[in-house]
Amino acid sequence: PPASQNNEQGSTLRDLLTTTAGKLRLGSTDAGIAFAPVYSTGTASGKSGRTMPNILDDIIASVVENKIPPNRAPKINVKSEIKEEPKDDKKCIQDDCSKRYSDIQYSWICDKHVLWLRDHKNSNNWKLFKECWKQGRPVLVSGMHKKMNFSLWKAESISLDFGNQQADILNCKDSIISNTNVKEFWDGFEDVSKRQKVKNGETALLKLKDWPSGEDFKAMMPARYEDLLKSLPLPEYCSPEGKLNLASHLPGFFVRPDLGPRLCSAYGVAATKDHDIGTTNLHIEVSDVVNILVYVGIARGNGVLSKSGVLKKLEEEDLDDLLRKRLKDSSELPGALWHIYAGKDADKIREFLQKIAKEQGLEVLPEHDPIRDQSWYVNKKLRQRLFEEYGVKTCTVIQFLGDAIILPAGALHQV
């Protein structure tokens, strides 16, 4: 209608945008942006019915801040059918779950930032998982190896079946990649005397990176592929066809993202002199990831820490009490140490690493991103500084044999 017939409309573009924002204010994001879709109520033929959102209104809705002057705020009375989320999700989950999910065996670890589902067989796990997942928190599911054919995942079994294959092997300390026979890697997996030596005579810390991966995994290792798929935790979400897996709902003409699986195998640091290095440096994955520890090798040979020595090293970490208790359980076999950070802390961590690089006299180029480049393993001393100087606390998780760690996209982690 003309402006004279509608007191809400102003004569300026600012007024127009302001009143439009008010009409769209059915909800807002954290940034205060009006986002409710605007639909035309008519068609070219004059028949009623909704069409695609009006492009101009969409643009307006996406750029207008939802700040309406009190004297111009239009009166809107809309009953939303969307259930409001509790204001304190964290408190709701931790206090209320014991009543709502009394049939699920679970605990909270890492200062209640990680959900630990202790019974992988419980068919109701996914209900509690959804409560935790919508807040972007990692989830740990234990005991997955009990569902798997363990003999398929032994180092000697993989070496026997695929030792003649060629693959890229990464030296984790100096990031040198070489293409070599897979058998050489597996021969040294548990026998340190058969591992490669670097120039100074130290034992190399090697990683067989993402071999095989995706379709290659399925084609090369069909039995292991099937064994893995039938053993996935929370199949409603983790299975390629899971009802909560968004990729499974994409139409056929979409190209699905590479959901793997991929096999990541690495030597432990127990046989190296430098325990401040990792087999996976700090990085971010662009999709959600489930990582299952299917096998833990027990290294033997000169210079290897004993089991008690490994446990002592792990106990020096800033661990949750429940994880310390698992370390003392003789039936549990620890295999990997994770440090995890929330995606919201990425900018702080990036700034911190650039500062440390300058302190160490390294050149910091503007186009280089320390997280994207995966150039840092943040050791214990640096993790303490990160907390003291930036208030970013590390979430430390020990992954035991059979543990599945499920990480949301954007969560920073190193192993």
N, C-alpha and C positions, 0 to 999 in steps of 0.2 A: 504493500500500500504506500501511497505518497507520504512524505514525512509529516505533512499536516494532519494525517489521519492516525499517526502512531507516535505518541509522545516519547517512546523509548528510543526512537531513531534520532541520531544527531546529524548535523550537516557536514561533519568532518570525517575523514577516514578513521581517525582515532576513535571517534564516537561509534562509528559503524563496527569497528573491530571489537570494541569494548562490549557493546550490546550483543554481538554475535557470540562472544565468549560466554556471556551470561546464559544465553539460550542453550549453549552446548554443555553447560556445567552439570552434567550427570555424574561426573567423576573426574578425578584429576590424578596426575602422576605425582611422584615426590617432588618434581621440579615445578609443580604448579601449572602444568600445561593442560588445557581442556582437551579431552580426547574423544568425547562421545561422537560417533559417526552421524553425519547429517544426510538424510535421504530426501530426494525429491518425491512428492506425494502424487505426482501425475505423470502421464506418459505423453508422447507426441500426439496420440489419438484422443487424449482427454480422459482416458479411463484411469480410475484410481488404482493404486498399487505402487509398491516401492521399486525404484530403479537403483542403479549403481549410485554410490555416494556422489554428490555434486562435487566436482573437482575443486572449484573455488572455495566452497565451504570447507572441504578437507584441508586445503592449504591454510585457510584462516584458523581452523581448529588446531593445526599443528604448530602454529607460530605465536598464537596469542597467549600471553600469560593470564592465568586465571585469577586476576586481581580486579575485582569489580568495585568501583567506588560505592560506598554505602548508600549515597543518595541516588544511584542509578541502577542498583541491583534489581533486576526484574524478579517478580514473585514467581517462583516455580514450585510446584507441588508435585513431585514425582515419587512414586513408590517403586523403589528398586527391588527387583527380584533376586539380585545378587546378594548372597549371604555375606555380611560384613565379617572381615577377619578380626580375630581378637587383637586388641591393641598391643598386648605383650605376648607375642607368639612364643618367645623363649620360655616364659613362665608357664604359659598354657601347656606347651608340650611336656615340660619336665614335671609339672605338678599334676596334670590331668591324665597323662598317659597310663599311669599305674592303674587307674580305674577303667579307662576306656579300652586298654589293651592288656588286660590281666592274663590273657591266654598266650601272650608272646614273651619269650625269654629274651630280655635285652638289658643293656646297661648304657650309661653315658660315660664317655671317656674324654680325656683332653679338656678338662675344665668344662665339660658338658657341651663341647663343640662337635663331637663325633658320636654318632649312634652305633652301638655295637649290637648286632643281632646274633645271639649265641646259638640259636637252633636253626640251621639252614633248611630243615625239613618242614618248618611251620608254614602252612599255606596262607596264613594271614599276615605274614611279615610285610607284604607290600602295602598294607593299610597304614602301618606305622611309618614305613619308609616314605610314603607320600607326604606325611605330616612334616618329616624332617627335610625331605628333598626340596620342598617348595621354599625353604629358607636357604637353600644353597649350601647345605652342610654335607661333609663327607659321611659315608656309611661303611661300616666294616661288618662283613658276614664271615663267620668262622666255620670250619669243618667241611669245606667244599671238596677236599681230597677224598673224603669218605664216599662220595658218590662216583668217583672217577676210577678208571682202570690204571692203577698206579704204575704198573709195569711199562705202560706206554711212554711214561714221562721220565724214566730214568735216563741219566746222561749216557750210559753205555748203550741203551736201547736206541736212542736217537743217533748216536755215532755209528752204530752198526747199520742202521737203515739208510742213513744219508751222509755218511762220512766222505763220499766221493764228490759231494757238491762243492761248488765254489761260492764264497760269500764275502761281503765286506766285514772286516773285523776292526773294531775301534780300540786303540790304546787310550784308555780313559784319562791317563795322566797328561799326555801331550797332544791328545786329539788327532793323532795320526791314524789314517784309515788305510788298510791294505786289503787287497783281494787275495784270499788264500783258501786252502783246502779246509773244509769244516772239521775234518777229523783231527787236525792239529789243535784246534780249539778244545774239542771235547776230550782229547787225550789228557790235556792239562787241567781239566775241570776240577778233578779231585786229587790229582797227583801233581804236586807243585814242581817236582823235579822235571816234568815234561813241559813246563810252561816256558814261553819265550822270555829271553832276558833282554833288557835294554842296555844302552851303551855303558852305563856305570856298573853293570852286573846285577842290578836289581831285577826282581821278578816283575814282569809286565802285568798290568791290570787290564784284562781284555774284555771286550763286550761284543757279542754277536748280535748286531742291532737289527731288530725287525725282520728276522729271517726265520721262516718265510712269513709273508704278509698277505692278507686279503684273499683274493682268488687263488694266489699261488699256494697259500696254506691249505685251502680246501682241495686243490688238485694234487698237491704233493703228499699231504698227510690226511687222507680221507678218514681213516680210523680215529686219529687224534682229533680231527675236526668234529666228528660226530660225538666223541666222548666229551669234548669240551662243551658243545652245545646242549647236550642233555644234562650237564652238570652246572649250568650257569646259575648264579644266585638270582633271586627275584626275577624269574623268567618273564613275569608280566612287563617288566621294564627292560631287562638286559637281553632278552632273546630278540633276534632280528625281526621276529613276527609278533613281539609282545604287544599287548593291547595298550600299554602306556608308552610304547616306543614310537615317537613321532615319525621316525623314518619309515616305519612299517605302514603308515597311512598315506604316504605320498602316492599320487597317481602314477600310473605306469610310465607316462611320458617324462617324468622327472628323473634326473640322474641322482641316485641315492648317494649320500656321502659314504666314504670308505669306512665301514664299521669293523674292519678287520675280519677275523682275529689276526694278531701277529705274535710271534714268539720272541720274547726278549730274554736273552741269557747272558749272564755276566759272572766273572770271578768275584769272589768276596775280597774285601780289603784286609782280611785276617792274615794273609800271607805277605802283605806289603809293609814297608817301613813307615810309609806316610798314611796315617789313618784319617787325614783331613781331606781326602779326595772322595769323589763319589762315582758311581757307575752311570748315574743319570744326573746331569747338572740341573740347576733351577730353571724351570720353564713352565709354559702354559700350553695346554691342549685346547684346540678350538671346539672340540666336542666333549660330551661326557664320556668318561672312561671307566671300565671295570678291569682291574688288574688282579689276576688270581695267581697265587704262588703255588705252582703245581709240583715243584721239586726243590729240595735243598740239599746241595752237595756238602759232604764233610771233607774238607781239604786235609791232606796229610803230606808231611815232608818237613824239611828244615825251615825254620823261621815262622812256622805257622802257630798262631795262638791256640792254646788248648781250649777245650769247651769252657772251662772255668774262666779262662782269660777273655774269651769272647763275651761271656755273660758279664764279667766285671766291666768291660768296655761299655756295654749297653747300659749297665746300671749307672754309669756316670752321666747319662743323658737325663734331661728334665722330663721324667716319665710320670704318667698317671699311676696311682696306686694299683689299679686293676692290672695294668701292664706289668708292673713289678711282680705282682702275684703270678701272672702267667709265666714270667721268666723262671720262677722257682718251681714250676710244674714240670716234672721230668718227662711227661707225656707230650709236652709242647716243644716244637723245634723252630727257634727263631731263624729267619733267613734274610730279612731286609729291614733297613731302618729308613723311615720316611720322615721328611719335614715338610709340612703343608701350611700354606698361607691362604687367607681369603682373597678373592679377586679384588675386593675393595682396597686392599693394601698394596696393589701392584705399583702405583705411582710412587708411593713412599719407598718401597723396596728398590725401585729403579733409581730414584734419586740417591739413595744410600749407597748403592753399588757404584754409581758414577763418582760419588765422593771418595769412596775407598780406592777406586782406580786412580784418581788424581793423587791421593796420598801415597800410592805406591809408584808414582811416576809414570803411569801408563797413559798413553794418548787416548783421550775421550773424543771421538768424532761425533758430530751431531747426528749423522745418519745411523750410528750404531746403537742398538738397544741391547743392554746386557741380558735381558730376559729372553728376548726373541733369539738372540745369538747363542743362547745356552752356554755362556762362557764362564759361569760362576758356580762353584759349589760353596755354599755359605757355611763355613766351619763354626765350631762352638763359640769361639771368641767373637766372631762377627755376628753370630745370632744374638749374643748378649748385648753387643753394641746397638744392634738394630732395635732391640727392646728399649734400651736405656735412652737412645737418642731420638727414636721415632715412635716409640710406644707400640711397636708391632711385635706381638708375641708369636712364637713358633709353636705349632701343633705337632708334637712328636709322636709317631706311631710306629710300633714294631710289628712287622708283618710275619706271622708264623706260617708254617706249612699249612696249606689249605685255606688261608685267609683270602678273602676277596675284598679289595679296597675299591670303593666306587666314588669317583671324584666328579663334581660338577664342572662343566666347562668354565674356564677362567680361573680355577683354583691353581695357585702356584705350588709346585712341589719339586723336591729333589730326593734321590734315593741313593 
